[in-house]
């Protein structure tokens, strides 16, 4: 030791421990370097960077504990240790409970299904597993026979579809068991839970049953066509059972693990595998601890479907028992879900529901229904997108998304409700689950604000009474025919209750057994140690809760408990469910904005109280009459000047607040340059209380957010709020983003920078990611390659629109100079649909030059179930009349009408309008057809005599004659696809015959390629990961020793698995 810099013994020990830890990480990094696995580079880099950080720490003269940063979770412990610690924590969780408001149904259901579905339905009714051996013993004592699409049976063997006797068992079920139940008067129900991919594999069972339910709404017409004898066909989504899927004990999370559990299925679902790689790569890039719980961990010869890609082998861990896996859901904050089906609004992986029910934040591959109905589920759009999400996810935002998931799942997918629905469909009378709980709110005194809050609750009508009125109702006068309430909700005008406040209590009574629920006060960090668990009495709830105005009571005896004092006294020793801290706030307290744009906790005392026009509006109960654009424009200019904002993002809003919060706004928040953008939230007169509350919160929490509200009621489309937004924009650059879409990877900032670099460009144009029933990245720049490229910019000339056949891009994919865009004098037609495409055509016509941004600018979710472009009725076409009247007039005035007729009009009319017409209900068909004739007349005086070229248009307008050969191509394509589909179905049917099975056996035994290469690949990776595991474990242990050495016993220590024995929640 150098005498010039004497060290204490403690410092010397700390330096030695640091050198040891650095060497341990270097050994891991070197091993990964020697293995030459380029796909393991993220792990190698993480260990190398950690070694460098520790060596820098060791070089300090007097190293202090706070000078050593925490290691990234990715390398803090091995995946197997992390999983072991998490499962150990899960084993200590409280057991799941049946909801006090959802007791088991008084039904005896015979069931044929696989284990996962059996576990989900367990104890929601009396289940009697039916097998080929026992069916005679049970079929006469059943209320219902439920036959699900089954691969193996509830015990894994009784209905094994791959066994030699599978065909005989299928025939027994179809021709003997189901008919026997029907003769005995037992309703038979088929459950198509594998639709649509395996629809035809089980169709014969559906045809044998009297009633059909399916997870996929898109399969309902197929069943009605293929099963004409069925008495009913309906949708039955997957469900959750609080005995198995429960949030109890999930706060705070006890593990940093982010995990995926299941099968890879890379060959059967290659798109799913691609999207899965986005998620897992993003988790690793964010430095999170990843575990891939591989169902085929022990397989020495994994098939292409089973084999996990090589780059994830360092994160593979063995399969976990299903019940323990459900516990793992509860101790981890974040988990991964993959969907095999993209194009269904009702069929998605049941894991997405199970994870949300467990209080877990879900990162998922795309599915239409998840995106439509669960906006809090993060849809992955790239690895970088996932990485940015994980890096930017704050504690409050995480808890909000998790709470939204718990509420949504138990209010919409409770297994008791779903089985009751099936029973009612099949004609069973013994159904006890209520359609909706009846709630009464009670207060000492009322106020206009309290009345407004109670009227705005999302659960529906809630009667607000004073305690005197409650006593009167509980007396001889009684409650009338409705009977006493199911839920009593004490409230206080000193608090504001957000729209889902009562729904949170209602959901709590559905997933746990206590008859008293209480909310906490404070923020996420103070609430977490007490939340989502039970307490003995209100006094035991903790310092953050326990007041009566945050409670809800399940069916209290109101004749006895007729004062707040008696109610509180009755709960002195009661078992109480303690919920979270969300959906309420003190009435006189605002959300505090910060200079960074992050909100302080909504229940903490605000350091700077901000009263905005939006906040003032929400204190009144009358409909809003609309903001003054003059006053708001002045405020917008002041905000832009004071905060040095240079990019305005206009978000048009109407009754879509949940998507605004979790989709559009969350994507903008992920941008590192969020604080430089002016977010203009322009509401078109929303009537939805949730949307109004989201606007209030975002307006108050973020200084760079300005909310403008039009008068209550709406104009019918996004045109008016977009026009208003352009008037309000007070920055150099402007763009648009719909609330149910997302900015992609900070594109808007990069496009604004591009305009800074190209002064001649009027706007920057990016590409677009589109999700419908598939993933597409639209090649927009290829569409416009006919526009001349000069000095790095596209320069549209007078004939540019004709050259590109008037093909529009989305205005959400542009960033424009605000002054230039205003100078065009453009106004989007108010009340019109599709107006953004017209707006873009006008932009091209008025542009001198634009810059090409080579990457996607935004993500368009094109199949949101309640989106205006996806709900087709006569009203839909009336909105397009407004658009086409304005567009045709502009084309005439600009001398472009003939060019439009020559290049786009008929193509758009056929591929958009006539295609949409096929989705109109029969009741709206005649009016819709008349509207389309009217629409066509804007472009041709007599549509019936116009020289249409396509067969679809000729048929619609009653014209005859053979179309040109080129016009036959779309029709021939449809015929080809139809024939191909039928041939595939015939091949699937042939494989199930005795001859088909014999041919398959012969192929596997003689012609199928031998698996030697796959075996060698798996063996090599297994050996390499086994060599890597002890090196990573040694690095984790060295980290532990280093922490113990430098902590001096004052810091939380980690056990051998690297798990904190005492820590603050993340």
ZIPEHU-V467859 format. One record per backbone hydrogen bond with DSSP energy under -1.0 kcal/mol. NH is the residue of the N-H (numbers start at 1). CO is the residue of the C=O. If there is no record, write none. Layout:
# ZIPEHU-V467859
((NH & CO) (NH & CO))
This chain:
# ZIPEHU-V467859
((5 & 2) (12 & 8) (13 & 9) (14 & 10) (15 & 11) (16 & 12) (17 & 13) (18 & 14) (19 & 15) (20 & 16) (21 & 17) (22 & 18) (23 & 19) (24 & 20) (25 & 21) (26 & 22) (27 & 23) (28 & 24) (29 & 25) (30 & 26) (31 & 27) (32 & 28) (33 & 29) (34 & 30) (35 & 31) (38 & 36) (40 & 37) (41 & 38) (44 & 40) (45 & 41) (46 & 42) (47 & 43) (48 & 44) (49 & 45) (50 & 46) (51 & 47) (52 & 48) (53 & 49) (54 & 50) (55 & 51) (56 & 52) (57 & 53) (58 & 54) (59 & 55) (60 & 57) (67 & 64) (68 & 65) (74 & 287) (75 & 72) (76 & 72) (82 & 78) (83 & 79) (84 & 80) (85 & 81) (86 & 82) (87 & 83) (88 & 84) (89 & 85) (90 & 86) (91 & 87) (93 & 90) (100 & 512) (101 & 509) (102 & 99) (105 & 124) (107 & 105) (109 & 126) (110 & 144) (111 & 128) (112 & 146) (118 & 114) (119 & 115) (120 & 116) (121 & 117) (122 & 118) (124 & 121) (126 & 107) (128 & 109) (130 & 111) (135 & 131) (137 & 134) (139 & 135) (141 & 138) (143 & 108) (144 & 108) (145 & 187) (146 & 110) (147 & 189) (148 & 112) (149 & 191) (156 & 153) (159 & 152) (160 & 157) (161 & 151) (163 & 160) (166 & 163) (169 & 165) (170 & 166) (171 & 167) (172 & 168) (173 & 169) (174 & 170) (175 & 171) (176 & 172) (177 & 172) (178 & 173) (180 & 176) (181 & 177) (182 & 178) (183 & 179) (184 & 180) (185 & 182) (186 & 181) (189 & 145) (190 & 211) (191 & 147) (192 & 213) (193 & 191) (198 & 194) (199 & 196) (206 & 202) (207 & 203) (211 & 188) (212 & 232) (213 & 190) (214 & 234) (215 & 192) (219 & 216) (220 & 217) (223 & 219) (224 & 220) (225 & 221) (226 & 222) (227 & 223) (230 & 227) (231 & 210) (234 & 212) (236 & 214) (240 & 413) (244 & 241) (245 & 241) (249 & 532) (250 & 247) (255 & 331) (258 & 289) (260 & 291) (262 & 293) (265 & 305) (269 & 265) (273 & 269) (274 & 270) (275 & 271) (276 & 272) (277 & 273) (278 & 274) (279 & 275) (280 & 276) (281 & 277) (282 & 278) (283 & 279) (284 & 280) (285 & 281) (286 & 282) (287 & 284) (288 & 283) (291 & 258) (292 & 315) (293 & 260) (294 & 292) (294 & 317) (295 & 262) (297 & 294) (299 & 296) (307 & 303) (312 & 309) (313 & 310) (315 & 312) (316 & 313) (317 & 292) (325 & 321) (326 & 322) (327 & 323) (328 & 324) (329 & 325) (335 & 361) (336 & 259) (337 & 363) (352 & 349) (354 & 350) (355 & 351) (356 & 352) (357 & 353) (358 & 354) (359 & 356) (360 & 355) (361 & 333) (363 & 335) (364 & 378) (365 & 337) (368 & 342) (369 & 344) (371 & 367) (372 & 368) (373 & 369) (374 & 370) (377 & 374) (378 & 362) (380 & 364) (386 & 382) (387 & 383) (388 & 384) (389 & 385) (390 & 386) (391 & 387) (392 & 388) (398 & 394) (399 & 395) (400 & 396) (401 & 397) (402 & 398) (403 & 399) (404 & 400) (405 & 401) (406 & 402) (407 & 403) (408 & 404) (409 & 405) (410 & 406) (411 & 407) (412 & 408) (413 & 409) (415 & 240) (418 & 414) (419 & 415) (420 & 416) (421 & 417) (422 & 418) (423 & 419) (424 & 420) (425 & 421) (426 & 422) (428 & 423) (431 & 429) (440 & 487) (441 & 463) (442 & 489) (443 & 465) (451 & 447) (452 & 448) (453 & 449) (454 & 450) (455 & 451) (456 & 452) (457 & 454) (458 & 499) (460 & 457) (463 & 439) (465 & 441) (467 & 443) (470 & 466) (471 & 467) (472 & 468) (473 & 469) (474 & 470) (478 & 475) (483 & 480) (486 & 438) (487 & 438) (488 & 553) (489 & 440) (491 & 442) (495 & 492) (496 & 585) (498 & 583) (501 & 498) (504 & 500) (505 & 501) (506 & 502) (507 & 503) (508 & 504) (509 & 505) (510 & 507) (511 & 507) (517 & 552) (518 & 577) (519 & 550) (520 & 580) (521 & 544) (527 & 523) (528 & 524) (530 & 527) (531 & 527) (532 & 578) (533 & 578) (535 & 576) (537 & 574) (540 & 537) (541 & 538) (545 & 542) (550 & 547) (551 & 548) (552 & 517) (553 & 488) (554 & 515) (555 & 486) (558 & 556) (560 & 557) (561 & 557) (562 & 560) (567 & 563) (568 & 564) (569 & 565) (570 & 566) (571 & 568) (572 & 569) (576 & 535) (577 & 516) (578 & 533) (579 & 518) (585 & 496) (587 & 494) (589 & 586) (597 & 594) (600 & 592) (604 & 601) (616 & 612) (617 & 613) (618 & 614) (619 & 616) (620 & 617) (627 & 709) (632 & 628) (633 & 629) (634 & 630) (635 & 631) (636 & 632) (637 & 633) (638 & 634) (639 & 635) (640 & 636) (641 & 637) (642 & 638) (643 & 639) (645 & 640) (646 & 676) (648 & 733) (649 & 678) (650 & 735) (651 & 680) (653 & 682) (660 & 656) (661 & 657) (662 & 658) (663 & 659) (664 & 739) (665 & 660) (667 & 663) (668 & 664) (669 & 665) (670 & 666) (671 & 668) (674 & 671) (676 & 673) (677 & 674) (678 & 647) (679 & 704) (680 & 649) (681 & 706) (682 & 651) (683 & 708) (684 & 653) (692 & 688) (693 & 689) (694 & 690) (695 & 691) (696 & 692) (697 & 693) (698 & 694) (699 & 695) (700 & 696) (701 & 697) (702 & 698) (705 & 702) (706 & 679) (708 & 681) (710 & 683) (712 & 624) (713 & 685) (714 & 711) (722 & 718) (723 & 719) (724 & 720) (725 & 721) (726 & 722) (727 & 723) (728 & 724) (729 & 725) (733 & 646) (734 & 816) (735 & 648) (737 & 650) (741 & 738) (742 & 859) (744 & 857) (747 & 744) (750 & 746) (751 & 747) (752 & 748) (753 & 749) (754 & 750) (755 & 751) (756 & 752) (757 & 753) (758 & 754) (761 & 758) (762 & 849) (764 & 815) (765 & 851) (766 & 813) (767 & 855) (769 & 858) (770 & 776) (771 & 860) (772 & 774) (776 & 770) (778 & 768) (780 & 778) (783 & 779) (784 & 780) (785 & 782) (787 & 784) (790 & 793) (793 & 790) (794 & 850) (795 & 788) (800 & 797) (803 & 799) (804 & 800) (805 & 802) (806 & 801) (807 & 804) (813 & 810) (815 & 764) (816 & 734) (817 & 762) (818 & 732) (821 & 817) (822 & 818) (823 & 819) (825 & 822) (832 & 829) (838 & 834) (839 & 835) (840 & 836) (841 & 837) (842 & 838) (843 & 839) (844 & 840) (845 & 841) (846 & 842) (850 & 794) (851 & 763) (853 & 765) (857 & 767) (859 & 742) (860 & 769) (862 & 771) (862 & 860) (867 & 864) (870 & 867) (877 & 873) (878 & 874) (879 & 875) (880 & 876) (881 & 877) (882 & 878) (883 & 879) (884 & 880) (885 & 881) (886 & 882) (887 & 883) (888 & 884) (889 & 885) (890 & 886) (891 & 887) (892 & 888) (893 & 889) (894 & 890) (895 & 892) (896 & 891) (897 & 891) (900 & 896) (901 & 897) (902 & 898) (903 & 899) (904 & 900) (905 & 900) (908 & 904) (909 & 905) (910 & 906) (911 & 907) (912 & 908) (913 & 908) (914 & 909) (916 & 912) (917 & 913) (919 & 916) (920 & 917) (924 & 921) (928 & 924) (929 & 925) (930 & 926) (931 & 927) (932 & 928) (933 & 929) (934 & 930) (935 & 931) (936 & 932) (937 & 933) (938 & 935) (939 & 936) (940 & 936) (945 & 942) (948 & 946) (954 & 950) (955 & 951) (956 & 952) (957 & 953) (958 & 955) (959 & 954) (968 & 965) (972 & 968) (973 & 969) (974 & 970) (975 & 971) (976 & 972) (977 & 973) (978 & 974) (979 & 975) (980 & 976) (981 & 977) (982 & 978) (983 & 979) (984 & 980) (985 & 981) (986 & 982) (987 & 983) (988 & 984) (989 & 985) (990 & 986) (991 & 987) (993 & 990) (997 & 993) (998 & 994) (999 & 995) (1000 & 996) (1001 & 997) (1002 & 998) (1003 & 999) (1004 & 1000) (1005 & 1001) (1006 & 1002) (1008 & 1003) (1015 & 1011) (1016 & 1012) (1017 & 1013) (1018 & 1014) (1019 & 1015) (1020 & 1016) (1021 & 1017) (1022 & 1018) (1023 & 1019) (1024 & 1020) (1025 & 1021) (1026 & 1022) (1027 & 1023) (1028 & 1024) (1029 & 1025) (1032 & 1028) (1033 & 1029) (1034 & 1030) (1035 & 1031) (1036 & 1032) (1037 & 1033) (1038 & 1034) (1039 & 1035) (1040 & 1036) (1041 & 1037) (1042 & 1038) (1043 & 1039) (1044 & 1040) (1045 & 1041) (1046 & 1042) (1047 & 1043) (1050 & 1047) (1055 & 1059) (1058 & 1055) (1061 & 1053))
